[in-house]
Amino acid sequence: MKSFNPPSATYRLQLHAGFTFNDLKEILDYLHQLGISTIYAAPIFTASPGSMHGYDVTEPHQINPAIGTLEQLREIRKLLQEKGMTWLQDIVPNHMAFHMSNHRLYDVMERGPLSPYYEYFDIDWQHPSPELAGRLMTPFLGKSLEACIADGEIKLVYTEKGLAISYFEQLFPLSIAAYDVLQTMLIDSDALPVSRLFNDLYQQGTKGIALKEWDQVKKELYAAANRPVLEGVAAKISEDKALLLQLMQQQYYYLCSWQEADTQINYRRFFTVNELITLRMESPAVFDEYHTFLHGLYREGLIQGLRIDHIDGLRDPATYIQRLRILFGSNCYLIAEKILESEESIPSDWALQGTSGYEFLSFTNHLLTNKEGENQLAAWYQELVPESPAYQDIVDEKKRLILERYMGGEWENLVRYCYTLKLADARTDRELLKEAIGLFVVCLPIYRLYPSQFPPDDYAQEIIHTTFTRIRAVNRQAEAAIGLLEALWEEIPDQERAQNRLLFLQRLMQFTGPVTAKGVEDTTFYVYNALLSHNEVGDSPSIGDFSVNTFHQRLAARQQHTPASLNTTATHDTKRGEDGRIRLNMLSLLPGVWKKQVAAWRETYSSSLTANDVYFIYQSIIAGFPPDGQVTAAFTERLQQYIIKALREAKVNTTWAAPDEAYENNATALIQRLLTDDSFLSATHELVGTINQHAFSASLSQALIKITAPGIPDIYQGCELWDYSYVDPDNRRPVDYPLRKQCLDTIIAKEKEPGFFAYLASNRSTGLEKMFVTWKALTFRRSHPDIFLDGDYLPLQTNNDRIIAYARVHRQEWIVVVIPLPGDVPADGAVLLPAGAPGTWKNIFTGETVNSGGQLLVNDVFKMFPLGLLKSGI
């Protein structure tokens, strides 16, 4: 779908207490000068205290005070308007924070079914477990409820807002259903006023009044109460363990150990994060209430576009998008975070401009990898770690691990839901049905499908067929249940039964995505280590033969279907920095050198770690090695913290739930030893220097493709210079904007001076060449919007497979992009131009005029700078 308001280039910013609206105002001039058209902001709504990312929203109707105010946003809007810039806002419709500053959730826990928000969150109030029937699981204790009470860790306390349940620093509401227990304590005549307080609170609390009114009523009633008596009641109950347990059993929530959520649960989480509770966004009432403030920002012109976070978590994404489009109109730029597998595209009925761009990262990453060398490294990896299964086997194993070990409660809920909807009956073996559902989740080759009607479309039917073929190859004993599950996708005349099938399948799809994300991105990508650069969000080491023709086909399809999707190469979720990833890709050019060096290191630096983990460490050192070659204590600590996270994510030798400190200490000790060993550092400097001879050029190619290919270029904060960061939180470190401003000012000042390109090369370790390409291409794109958004994408033939070229053509205007692929650029390389192409070109990077007689000679294009961005005419 075409938007009337697409960006020219976006710049992703993580806004939080350490980088506020005031900080943003300070860099607007710089970003505009760089060529950015649109601020692409992480969630800016009130979030959990101390949040560094904003995806744990507690109040969607308020700007996060830690970031700034609505008035400051209006000031920014004015500055943006003066520069012709816009604002793209990341929103989180799938979930909110399970935190007591989430007033909607607090009210549900306090007033239960009488809260206006009782059906706001995705909670199963009819769970069969006695502890969870009519109560929200609240898994935040370090041990069982009984043990916490016995150890005096849970107390009834009096606060400024009234009585509450305390657990260390956390405060939970006192549910109105528990007032009866309190009344049993109030037998003295002096306590009669307090008894009246509870009666009044109960009467008001059971009226179902609005949250603001209820808060005001509580405030007034507690203000008139006898505080010393209330404190005495609270202390007495806290001292009586049996009475306190009785009180806790009357709450509308069930406080329990965080580990219980692995095996039973009655609310839908974001992935396996207990602290994030999902919303029933399929409800029109929830949709309308949630988006009220956001729509007000849009109507006021404070934002011009939306990025939908984790759209796969929603029950019915197409309907959500349709409602969003109706509310915000056709002029609003809408994209969604969607991980697409290799041959997948977004559904045609989604009224979006496109995605947040992970698929672009994938096919650009494969273009800039030598496939022959990659295959050699994969074969050698099997020799290095012979016990490692094949990649797909690891994926299946880890998805199964997530399902069994961390999402057992969700799995059980799906089985029960199938029976509840009468899609299975007493004749169906429950354990076989559970196994069939589990196999479907594991064997589904994409994140999810989007069932909305019967029969499914052709693509969905193909995926369903593939999935059940794989299921039957794994397990024939569960055939009866497998057949039952397969039949749920078939069209039937019984409308009620068809609707129940749809409800179940939509629910099932809300869990296939989390299992895949946790099993692949957050587990397999830390276990299968053949070449880490393809262990990336949106990418995969399993993508087979990827050629230049494949790349051209993907870009042509992108221009045809989603020309306003983002082109991203780094995000807050990527596993390593975009230039660190390119460095690792260059190992595919040097497989022999790399194998020899790793073999020498393994012989010299013995370790009790597994060979697989040591190999992960070696690659991580190469990926993040400082571009200036200076290994500091700060870099060593960053790498050590990253490796601890990676080892825990792998869930093989240590885990988040049960850290093996000895193993982790051995890993950090190995890193310390390596990075303080002169011999290791000398070899690493030499190797990284060799790699960088190719990597610097490939990184520039990646940047130019991102800016000129179909799609909207997206720059992650700070990545206009080299990006050798590791996974979050490392990639959210403060950005040195004074340095970047100085670099850009220097580039602009020196561009017309003699020796400019030699100057850039002499400052290569700083990243000036990357900033130059980014600035020059972005500002050119901004001044030629039509050709980049609407222009045809035309692959150009070359006489050598080390060169790739394409044209963007709009009416009579032509732009040609010429890029070297990793390896040696041939001296006689040429780009063949089609009949009717212009004969005179201007090199945007160098200002030179290039004449063509049906072809562009690479030596002419790359004479002064190793990339080509050519515009027809002079």
ABEGO torsion letter per residue (X at the ends): XBBABBBABBBBBBBBAABBAAAAAAAAAAAAAAGBABBBBBBABBBBBGBAAGABBABAABBBAAAEBAAAAAAAAAAAAAAGBBBBBBBBAABBBBBAABAAAAAAAAAEAABAAAAABBBBAABABAAABGBBBBBABABBAAAAAAAGABBBBBBAAEBBBBBEABBBBBBAAAAAAAAAABABAAAAAAAAAAAAAAAAAAAGBBAAAAAAAAAAAAAABBAAAAAAAAAAAAABAAAAAAAAAABABBBBBAAAAAABBABBBBEABAABBBBBAABAAAAAAAAAAAAAAAAAGABABBBBBGAAABABAAAAAAAAAAAAEAABBBBBBBBBBAABBBBAABBBAEBAGAAAAAAAAAAABBAAAAAAAAAAAAAABAABBBAAAAAAAAAAAAAAAAAAAAAAAAAAAAAAAGABBAABBAAAAAAAAAAAAAABABABBBBABOBBBAAAAAAAAAAAAAAAAABAAAAAAAAAAAAAABBBABAAAAAAAAAAAAAAAAAAAAAAAAAAAAAAAAABAABAAABBBGBBAABBBBBAAAAAAAAAAAAAABAABBBBABBAABABBAAAAAAAAAAAAAAAAAAAAAAAAAAABBBABBAAAAAAAAAAAAAABBAAGBBBAAAAAAAAAAAAAAAAAAGAABBAABBBAAAAAAAAAAAAAAAABAAAAAAAAAAAAAAAAAAAAAAAAAAAAAAABBEBBBBBBGAABBBABBBOAAAABBBBAAAAAAAAAAAAAAAABBGAAAAAAAAAAAGAAAAAAAAAAAAAAAABAAAAAABBBBBBBBABAABBBBBBBBEABBBBBBBBBBEBBBAABBBBBBBGBBABBBBAAAGBBBBBBGBBBAAAAAAABABBBBBBEX
